[in-house]
Amino acid sequence: MLLSGVSGLALLAALFVIGSAVATSVRARRREIGLLRCIGAERRHLLRLFLGEALVVGVGGTLVGVPLGLGLARLLLPTVRESAELVFAMRFFTAGLDVSPTTLALGAAAGVGAALLAGFTPARAAVRVAPLAAVRRAGPPEDRRSSAPGALAAALVLTAVGLVAEIHFDSPWGGNLAALATDFFLVVLFVREARLVSAVVLRPLRGRGRLAVERLADIPPELALAGGVLALGLGLMIMAGTLARSFEASVLDFIHHQVRADLVVASTATTGWIESPVHEDLGARLLAVPGVARVERVRLAEHEYEGGRIS
C-alpha cells in the first residue's frame, strides 16, 4: 500500500510536469494560434493538436518508463529482500519479479491517461484565446472563466461518497477520500474568498503592495506548476520521515508491551539474517546466575511447507 501511494505521488508529479510543458508550448505559440483562428481553424482542431502533443509525451514516457521501472525493480530486489530479512528475522527466497500483463497494461494506461489529463487544461485555454488578441503582442487578458463552483461541487460529492463508504462499507479508503476531498474543498473555498478580503489586506500596503500583487499575478502559470512539483516533493519527504518515525515508535511500543524480559540473549553468529542457535545448556546456566528469576527459551527454525520455506 505504501509503494502504491508513492507511485500515485510520482504520477501526480508527472501531471504537474506535463501540464507545465503543454502550458509553456501554448504560451510560446500564442501568435500562431491566433493566426490559425483568423484563417478559419476550428477550436476542436486546435484542441486535438495540443492533446496530440500531450499524447506523444505520455506514450514516449510510458515506453521509456515501463522498461526502466522493471529494470530498477530487478536491481533493487536483492536489497529489498535483505532489508526484509533484517527486519523480520526470516529468510525470503525470491525467484524474480512477478508482474502480470494486466499490471503492465494498467501502468501504461495510467501514464498515457495522466498525460492527456494534464494537457487538457492548457489545451482548452489555447482554444479560448481570441484570434485578434492572440495576434497582437499586447492584447487584452484571456477569457478566464471561474471553475470554482464546479470544483466545489465535485469536492462536496467526493466528500459525501467517502463518508458513505466509510460508514456503510467500513472501508478506510472512504475516510481517506473524504479527508482529501475536504482539503480540496477548503483550498478552493479559500482561493475564492481571498478576493473578498484582498482589498482589506492590501489597503495598508498602499501603492507598493498593490504593485507587488499585480506583478505576482503576471507570473506565468508554468511557474506555479513548478512550485507544485516542489511542494509535492517536500510533502513526500515529510510523509516518508513521518512513516519511518511512526514505524519506529510502533516497534518500540510493541517491544515494551510484549517483551517482558529485562534482557534478550542471542548468538552473534548468523545464518543469513537469522541468528544461529545457541547451546542447549545456556538456559540452565543463565538460570543459575544470581538474580535471574526466570529464563524463557525460544528457538527459530526453518521448515518446508507446501513447497516453500517458513520460519
VEXFI-928657 format. One record per residue (C-alpha): x, y, z; residue in three letters. Coordinates in steps of 0.001 Angstrom, whole numbers. Layout:
// residues N
X,Y,Z,ALA;
...
// end
This chain:
// residues 311
0,0,0,MET;
2868,2366,823,LEU;
4510,1699,-2536,LEU;
1183,2313,-4266,SER;
927,5660,-2520,GLY;
4435,6632,-3590,VAL;
3599,5593,-7155,SER;
498,7766,-7048,GLY;
2549,10754,-5901,LEU;
5030,10158,-8711,ALA;
2135,10088,-11171,LEU;
837,13338,-9692,LEU;
4272,14904,-10165,ALA;
4164,13782,-13793,ALA;
811,15565,-14130,LEU;
2420,18813,-12997,PHE;
5412,18422,-15306,VAL;
3391,17554,-18414,ILE;
873,20294,-17685,GLY;
3711,22789,-17362,SER;
5235,21631,-20659,ALA;
1961,21949,-22569,VAL;
1204,25323,-20950,ALA;
4648,26585,-21992,THR;
4021,25371,-25527,SER;
672,27182,-25629,VAL;
2181,30435,-24383,ARG;
5099,30274,-26837,ALA;
2798,29639,-29818,ARG;
39,32029,-28893,ARG;
567,34152,-32007,ARG;
440,31076,-34259,GLU;
-2773,30009,-32549,ILE;
-4296,33401,-33299,GLY;
-3258,33201,-36954,LEU;
-4795,29751,-37286,LEU;
-8013,31025,-35725,ARG;
-8039,34017,-38115,CYS;
-7765,31796,-41198,ILE;
-10623,29584,-40055,GLY;
-9142,26878,-37834,ALA;
-11782,25428,-35538,GLU;
-11367,25160,-31800,ARG;
-11734,21403,-31791,ARG;
-8918,21138,-34334,HIS;
-6571,23141,-32095,LEU;
-7687,21107,-29098,LEU;
-6785,17898,-30931,ARG;
-3368,19336,-31818,LEU;
-2370,20084,-28232,PHE;
-3920,16910,-26856,LEU;
-1978,15014,-29514,GLY;
1190,16681,-28267,GLU;
398,15575,-24719,ALA;
-397,12085,-26021,LEU;
3007,11840,-27708,VAL;
4694,12875,-24456,VAL;
2664,10330,-22489,GLY;
3303,7450,-24894,VAL;
7010,8275,-25056,GLY;
7281,8462,-21287,GLY;
5393,5185,-20916,THR;
7597,3375,-23433,LEU;
10677,4517,-21537,VAL;
9273,4316,-18011,GLY;
7871,773,-18031,VAL;
11140,-987,-19044,PRO;
13121,1351,-16795,LEU;
10856,573,-13842,GLY;
11157,-3178,-14419,LEU;
14932,-2895,-14634,GLY;
15185,-867,-11436,LEU;
12865,-3308,-9657,ALA;
15070,-6222,-10682,ARG;
18188,-4405,-9477,LEU;
16619,-3418,-6149,LEU;
15066,-6831,-5455,LEU;
18116,-8228,-3561,PRO;
18343,-5076,-1440,THR;
14657,-5210,-542,VAL;
14914,-8905,300,ARG;
17909,-8344,2595,GLU;
16142,-5466,4338,SER;
13031,-7605,4888,ALA;
15152,-10429,6297,GLU;
16814,-7995,8672,LEU;
13518,-6518,9881,VAL;
11510,-9751,10217,PHE;
14400,-12117,11086,ALA;
13290,-14537,8373,MET;
14749,-15942,5199,ARG;
12987,-14939,1982,PHE;
13530,-16725,-1315,PHE;
12541,-14830,-4449,THR;
12977,-16289,-7896,ALA;
12361,-12998,-9685,GLY;
9774,-10373,-10445,LEU;
6121,-11383,-10549,ASP;
4496,-8819,-12830,VAL;
1339,-9734,-14699,SER;
435,-8316,-18125,PRO;
-2617,-6717,-16513,THR;
-392,-4746,-14145,THR;
1764,-3544,-17029,LEU;
-1318,-2580,-19033,ALA;
-2778,-636,-16105,LEU;
525,1162,-15567,GLY;
776,2102,-19240,ALA;
-2844,3280,-19297,ALA;
-2250,5372,-16172,ALA;
783,7020,-17770,GLY;
-988,7887,-21018,VAL;
-4166,8937,-19204,GLY;
-2203,11209,-16867,ALA;
-574,12904,-19859,ALA;
-3936,13563,-21523,LEU;
-5449,14799,-18266,LEU;
-2526,17152,-17648,ALA;
-2648,18530,-21176,GLY;
-6391,19118,-21285,PHE;
-6493,22328,-19213,THR;
-3769,24235,-21128,PRO;
-5160,22906,-24414,ALA;
-8608,24211,-23519,ARG;
-7040,27565,-22619,ALA;
-5400,27643,-26051,ALA;
-8663,27265,-27944,VAL;
-10313,30001,-25859,ARG;
-7808,32642,-26969,VAL;
-9495,35379,-29013,ALA;
-7941,35486,-32524,PRO;
-7143,39220,-32631,LEU;
-5938,39265,-29031,ALA;
-3560,36405,-29774,ALA;
-2165,38044,-32915,VAL;
-1443,41323,-31137,ARG;
1560,41196,-28834,ARG;
-203,43161,-26105,ALA;
-3810,42132,-26299,GLY;
-6442,42079,-23594,PRO;
-6276,39328,-20993,PRO;
-7524,35904,-21877,GLU;
-11008,34774,-21043,ASP;
-10609,33032,-17728,ARG;
-13868,31560,-16612,ARG;
-14007,30643,-12996,SER;
-14285,26926,-12355,SER;
-14646,27336,-8596,ALA;
-18372,26374,-8441,PRO;
-17732,23151,-10323,GLY;
-14688,22367,-8194,ALA;
-16651,22990,-5004,LEU;
-19481,20757,-6207,ALA;
-17046,17971,-7131,ALA;
-15336,18236,-3739,ALA;
-18671,18033,-1916,LEU;
-19721,14982,-3941,VAL;
-16403,13224,-3261,LEU;
-16675,14044,440,THR;
-20184,12576,585,ALA;
-19112,9446,-1300,VAL;
-16140,8982,1016,GLY;
-18248,9348,4145,LEU;
-20839,6873,2853,VAL;
-18103,4365,2006,ALA;
-16541,4835,5440,GLU;
-19817,4382,7343,ILE;
-21636,1813,5203,HIS;
-18766,-372,3937,PHE;
-16393,192,6871,ASP;
-13576,910,4427,SER;
-10530,3044,5363,PRO;
-10350,4243,1749,TRP;
-13658,6044,2250,GLY;
-12304,8103,5122,GLY;
-9138,8900,3185,ASN;
-11185,10010,176,LEU;
-13423,12171,2350,ALA;
-10433,13809,4044,ALA;
-8733,14504,707,LEU;
-11906,15945,-808,ALA;
-12451,18115,2270,THR;
-8930,19524,1967,ASP;
-9544,20264,-1705,PHE;
-12845,21932,-821,PHE;
-11139,24164,1752,LEU;
-8399,25163,-698,VAL;
-10894,26119,-3416,VAL;
-13039,27971,-893,LEU;
-10012,29858,414,PHE;
-8944,30914,-3077,VAL;
-12473,32014,-3923,ARG;
-12977,34037,-757,GLU;
-9486,35544,-866,ALA;
-10735,38110,-3378,ARG;
-13182,39461,-813,LEU;
-10527,40135,1815,VAL;
-7780,41227,-584,SER;
-8959,44846,-556,ALA;
-8762,44988,3238,VAL;
-5347,43331,3324,VAL;
-3855,45483,549,LEU;
-5112,48807,1916,ARG;
-2262,49270,4456,PRO;
338,48305,1807,LEU;
-531,51282,-395,ARG;
947,51541,-3892,GLY;
3990,49342,-3349,ARG;
1909,46433,-2129,GLY;
-579,46738,-4971,ARG;
2263,46817,-7493,LEU;
3753,43663,-5977,ALA;
409,41868,-6144,VAL;
-143,42875,-9770,GLU;
3377,41727,-10647,ARG;
2732,38413,-8939,LEU;
-462,37963,-10952,ALA;
1528,38365,-14185,ASP;
3808,35421,-13400,ILE;
3312,32638,-15983,PRO;
1191,29730,-14715,PRO;
4028,27321,-15531,GLU;
5959,28654,-12534,LEU;
3017,27779,-10307,ALA;
3119,24228,-11664,LEU;
6837,24039,-10920,ALA;
6110,25227,-7392,GLY;
3501,22497,-7119,GLY;
6094,19856,-8027,VAL;
8430,21279,-5368,LEU;
5647,21215,-2782,ALA;
4827,17634,-3757,LEU;
8440,16552,-3286,GLY;
8584,18258,100,LEU;
5352,16563,1103,GLY;
6774,13196,49,LEU;
9861,13759,2208,MET;
7712,14686,5204,ILE;
5493,11650,4614,MET;
8471,9269,4439,ALA;
10025,10736,7589,GLY;
6736,10590,9471,THR;
6124,6981,8452,LEU;
9643,5970,9475,ALA;
9333,7582,12902,ARG;
5833,6165,13368,SER;
7045,2673,12476,PHE;
9953,3019,14876,GLU;
7672,4194,17671,ALA;
5231,1341,16975,SER;
8000,-1268,17130,VAL;
9363,155,20374,LEU;
5874,227,21873,ASP;
5288,-3390,20800,PHE;
8572,-4491,22349,ILE;
7788,-2590,25542,HIS;
4383,-4262,25969,HIS;
5053,-7738,24542,GLN;
8651,-8496,25502,VAL;
8633,-8552,29291,ARG;
12203,-9781,29670,ALA;
14837,-7434,31019,ASP;
17493,-8961,28770,LEU;
17458,-10903,25492,VAL;
20402,-13221,24848,VAL;
21131,-14324,21271,ALA;
24059,-15622,19291,SER;
26299,-13152,17496,THR;
26746,-15653,14651,ALA;
24071,-15606,11958,THR;
22888,-17796,9117,THR;
21875,-15229,6569,GLY;
19924,-12787,8733,TRP;
18794,-15417,11274,ILE;
20830,-15893,14449,GLU;
22487,-19270,14793,SER;
21120,-21469,17618,PRO;
22816,-21203,20995,VAL;
23845,-24213,23075,HIS;
21022,-26094,24779,GLU;
22693,-25787,28209,ASP;
22822,-21987,28025,LEU;
19333,-21630,29514,GLY;
20238,-23634,32599,ALA;
23490,-21726,33010,ARG;
21691,-18400,32803,LEU;
19103,-19549,35342,LEU;
21925,-20348,37760,ALA;
23199,-16762,37644,VAL;
22379,-14925,40894,PRO;
19461,-12530,40442,GLY;
17911,-14373,37460,VAL;
14385,-15466,38355,ALA;
13161,-16930,35052,ARG;
14500,-17919,31628,VAL;
12325,-18438,28542,GLU;
13866,-20423,25686,ARG;
12813,-19507,22125,VAL;
14153,-21205,19016,ARG;
13626,-20155,15386,LEU;
13889,-22860,12743,ALA;
13109,-23233,9045,GLU;
10650,-25809,7749,HIS;
9316,-26919,4379,GLU;
5591,-26257,3980,TYR;
3581,-26612,761,GLU;
6626,-26289,-1424,GLY;
8095,-23270,372,GLY;
10142,-22487,3436,ARG;
8702,-20969,6573,ILE;
10358,-19905,9808,SER;
// end
